[in-house]
Amino acid sequence: MGHEHFDVKKILDSRWYGRGRGKHLEFKYKLLDYDDPSENSWERADLAYNLHEKIERFYKEYPRKAGVAQWRTIVPQTGAVDDESSEED
């Protein structure tokens, strides 16, 4: 089963979602070429392929946000989707 690819411009927020064994880390993405804030998207961290640089920048700017200590063990190191999005904010 493939994943739909969206270019992530920036990580906006993080949160723990769910309860018990279903609890997981999510990131809120600002997508490249989507200017309406209603189009910002919460997605599971375990699907954040190739976004390490953006996640590191997010946690450097917001070191008290959810998942700061755990994200490296949750987010895949590599994946089928390339991080080709713009580095501009």
N, C-alpha and C positions, 0 to 999 in steps of 0.2 A: 504494500500500500504506500503510495507516494505522498509527499507533503506539498501543498501549494506553496509557491515561492513568492514572497513579498520582500522588497528591499527595505530594510530597517534604517531609518535615518538616525534615531536616537532612542535610548531607553529612558522612559519618563518616570517609572515607579516600579516598585516590587511589592509583593504581598504573599503571605501564606494563604492558601485557599483550600477549603474542605475541612474534614474532620477525620480523626483516627487514621487508619491505614491509607485512606484516600487523600490525606493532606499533602499538598504539593506547593512548590514555589512557582510563582508566575511573575512575568515582567510585562509592563505596559509599554507598548511600542508606539513611537511616532513613525509612520511609514513615509518613505520617500514618495513624493508626488501626490500625497494625500494631505491637503491643507485643513480640512474641516476636523476640529477636535473630536467630533462624534465618530470619526473613522479611526481614532487611536484604538489599539487592540490589546487586550490581555491575552497572553499566550503562556503555555507551560514552559518552564525553564528547561525541562528535559528535551524540548524541541528547538532550543535556541542554537542551532547549528552555526558554527563559525562566527559567533558574536562576542568572543572573549574580549576583544579590545573595547568594544562599546560597553560591555558589562563592567569591565575594570574602570573605565572612565566614570560610569554612573556611580559605582561604589566609592570612588575617590572623592567625588563631589558630594555624595550622600552616604557617609560611612555608617550611619545608624539605621539604614533601611533594612527591611526584612531580607534575610538570606545572605547577609554579607559574609558570614563565616562558613556557609554551606555550599554556596553556588558552584565552586570549582569541582565538587564531587557530584553535582547534579547535571550541569550543562555538558553536553557531549564535546569532546575535544575536536572532533572533525565530523563532517557529514557530507551528504550529497549536494547540499545547497551552498553555493559560494557567497561570501559576504562582499558584494560588489557595490554596496550602497555608498552614497556620498559621505564624506567625513565632515562636511560643513554643517553648522547648526543654524 
